[in-house]
């Protein structure tokens, strides 16, 4: 009896094609999911650094468009349960030779969130750079933002790619640069049990304000939903393409092995045995393809993370949950793609299979 491994070695060329098709499909699912998850994770981590409650302008599509009066900090800070309030301006601008760079205007009490590698925190007319962009720009002493020259006062290191590839400045300088008072407030609480009451209290300050707990904000943030939906759609396309590739190749394999299947039927083996044998063969390929795709994906993500071209903004994250989910998807893709050709092979009349296979 031919074992699954012997059958795979016997049909090496087609086995290799199925393996490559599955590896590419699985790697695509890994990379799409990891990169989208990494973007969401980085932005979420940045917001969670000092914020249990987030305050933005009501009804805005993105935090970059939010504009709230920074003077409201003095009304929020004395509220019961509030530990600290930080104000941020989120913006972006070109910095030669980079087409776009994240700009973060922050209140002075948020400077402590950035770990200095060298230099000092920025004063008026100064900025500090993330270590990634600092190296990309060849260690500049000044940078030009919107026709204004700023002195580089220091360099900081952040595990969040958006920040490590960005520019941090004083809130007042960012306000002049982007013509706004503040984009968001990050409210740190000393008593998390008061978060819901505090949200209601902040929302009562004005009809143009919207306060949410950080977790609630992240769950409802439209940009995250768009990223996740896009990832799911592209991942589903990669999954379907993988299935179609397997169906196509397995149909060719079945056609080449008709005589073998005819003999198996003629000696009394059931249709279920033939189907199970083909499924087991493809399952072995799927496991090998999964391992190769995982290794390749980790290598590609490592290259992307350290590529100057991406400025640290793309930072994929392959979690244990993602590895398990992609493994389940890989096995499903292999079994579904193989089942129809296997079912076809198991249902043809044995004598017909032998005659055609021997033709």
Residue pairs with C-beta under 8 A, 6 or more apart in sequence:
2 10
2 260
4 277
4 280
4 281
4 284
5 284
7 257
7 277
7 281
8 15
8 281
8 284
8 285
9 15
11 253
11 256
11 257
14 249
14 252
14 253
14 256
15 285
17 249
18 245
18 246
18 249
18 250
18 253
18 282
18 285
19 285
19 288
19 289
19 292
21 242
21 245
21 246
21 249
22 242
22 245
22 246
22 285
22 286
22 289
22 293
22 330
22 333
22 334
23 289
23 292
23 293
23 296
24 242
24 293
25 238
25 239
25 241
25 242
25 245
25 333
26 242
26 289
26 290
26 293
26 294
26 326
26 329
26 330
26 333
27 293
27 296
27 297
27 300
28 234
28 235
28 238
29 235
29 238
29 239
29 326
29 329
30 293
30 294
30 297
30 318
30 322
30 326
31 297
31 300
31 301
31 316
32 231
32 234
32 235
32 238
33 231
33 235
33 322
33 325
33 326
34 297
34 301
34 316
34 317
34 318
34 322
35 231
35 301
35 304
35 314
35 316
36 227
36 228
36 230
36 231
37 231
37 316
37 317
37 319
37 322
38 161
38 314
38 315
38 316
38 317
39 227
39 314
39 315
40 218
40 224
40 227
40 228
41 317
42 160
42 161
42 162
42 315
43 162
43 224
44 218
44 224
45 159
45 160
46 160
46 162
46 163
47 54
47 184
47 186
47 214
47 217
47 218
48 214
49 113
49 186
50 84
50 86
50 110
50 113
50 186
50 188
51 86
51 186
51 187
51 188
51 214
52 187
52 188
52 189
52 192
52 195
52 213
52 214
53 186
53 187
53 189
53 195
53 198
53 199
53 202
53 211
53 212
53 213
53 214
54 184
54 185
54 186
54 187
54 211
54 212
54 213
54 214
54 217
55 68
55 72
55 76
55 184
55 185
55 187
55 202
55 209
55 210
55 211
56 63
56 66
56 68
56 183
56 184
56 209
56 210
56 217
57 65
57 66
57 67
57 68
57 208
57 209
57 210
58 207
58 208
58 209
58 210
59 210
60 66
61 222
62 222
62 223
63 90
63 183
63 184
64 90
64 91
64 92
64 183
66 90
66 183
66 184
67 180
67 181
67 182
67 183
68 181
68 182
68 183
68 184
68 185
68 208
68 209
69 181
69 182
70 87
70 107
70 171
70 175
70 181
70 182
71 181
72 185
72 205
72 206
72 209
73 85
73 87
73 107
73 185
75 205
76 82
76 85
76 185
76 187
76 202
76 205
77 84
77 85
79 198
79 201
79 202
80 191
80 194
80 198
81 189
81 190
81 191
81 193
81 194
81 195
81 197
81 198
82 187
82 188
82 189
82 190
82 198
83 188
83 189
83 190
84 109
84 187
84 188
85 185
85 186
85 187
85 188
86 106
86 107
86 109
86 110
86 185
86 186
86 188
87 106
87 107
87 110
87 171
87 182
87 184
87 185
87 186
88 104
88 105
88 106
88 107
88 110
88 171
88 182
88 183
88 184
88 185
88 186
89 103
89 104
89 105
89 106
89 171
89 174
89 175
89 178
89 180
89 182
89 183
90 102
90 103
90 104
90 105
90 183
90 184
91 102
91 103
91 104
91 105
91 174
91 177
91 178
91 183
92 100
92 101
92 102
92 103
93 100
93 101
93 103
93 145
93 146
93 177
94 100
94 101
95 101
95 133
95 137
95 143
95 144
95 145
95 167
96 144
98 133
98 136
98 137
98 311
101 133
101 165
101 166
101 167
101 311
102 162
102 163
102 165
102 166
102 167
102 313
103 145
103 166
103 167
103 169
103 174
103 177
103 178
104 163
104 166
104 167
104 168
104 169
104 174
105 168
105 169
105 170
105 171
105 172
105 173
105 174
105 175
105 177
105 178
106 168
106 169
106 170
106 171
106 174
107 171
108 170
108 171
110 186
111 121
111 168
114 121
114 128
114 156
114 158
114 163
114 168
115 156
115 157
115 158
116 128
116 154
116 155
116 156
117 131
117 154
117 155
117 156
117 157
118 154
118 155
119 128
119 152
119 153
119 154
119 155
120 128
120 153
120 154
121 128
121 153
121 154
122 128
122 150
122 153
122 154
122 168
122 169
122 170
122 173
123 153
123 170
124 170
124 172
124 173
125 150
125 151
125 173
126 150
126 151
126 152
126 153
126 169
126 170
127 143
127 145
127 150
127 151
127 152
127 153
127 167
127 168
127 169
127 173
128 152
128 153
128 154
128 155
128 156
128 167
128 168
128 169
129 137
129 140
129 143
129 152
129 154
129 155
129 156
129 166
129 167
129 168
130 155
130 156
130 157
130 158
130 163
130 164
130 165
130 166
130 167
130 168
130 312
131 155
131 156
131 157
131 158
131 164
132 161
132 164
132 165
132 311
132 312
133 164
133 165
133 166
133 167
133 311
133 312
134 140
134 152
134 155
135 308
136 165
136 308
136 311
137 143
140 152
141 151
141 152
142 149
142 150
142 151
142 152
143 149
143 150
143 152
143 167
144 150
145 167
145 177
146 177
148 177
150 169
150 173
156 163
156 168
157 164
158 164
161 305
161 311
161 312
161 313
161 314
161 315
162 312
162 313
164 312
165 310
165 311
165 312
165 313
169 177
171 182
175 181
175 182
187 198
187 202
187 211
189 195
189 198
195 213
196 213
198 211
199 211
199 212
199 213
202 209
202 211
203 209
203 210
203 211
212 220
218 224
239 329
239 333
242 333
242 337
243 333
243 336
243 337
244 337
245 337
246 282
246 333
246 334
246 336
246 337
246 338
247 337
247 338
247 340
247 341
250 278
250 282
250 337
250 338
250 341
250 342
251 341
251 344
253 341
254 261
254 278
254 341
254 342
254 344
254 345
257 345
257 357
258 345
258 348
258 353
258 354
258 356
258 357
259 353
259 354
259 356
259 357
259 358
260 357
261 274
261 345
261 346
261 348
261 353
261 357
262 348
262 350
262 351
262 352
262 353
262 354
262 357
263 354
264 273
264 274
265 271
265 274
265 346
265 350
265 353
266 350
266 351
266 354
271 343
271 346
271 347
272 346
274 342
274 345
274 346
275 339
275 342
275 343
275 345
275 346
278 338
278 341
278 342
278 345
279 334
279 335
279 338
279 339
279 342
281 338
282 334
282 335
282 337
282 338
283 331
283 334
283 335
285 334
286 330
286 331
286 333
286 334
287 330
289 330
290 326
290 327
290 330
293 330
294 318
294 323
294 326
297 316
297 318
298 318
301 315
301 316
301 318
304 310
304 314
304 315
304 316
305 312
305 314
305 315
305 316
345 353
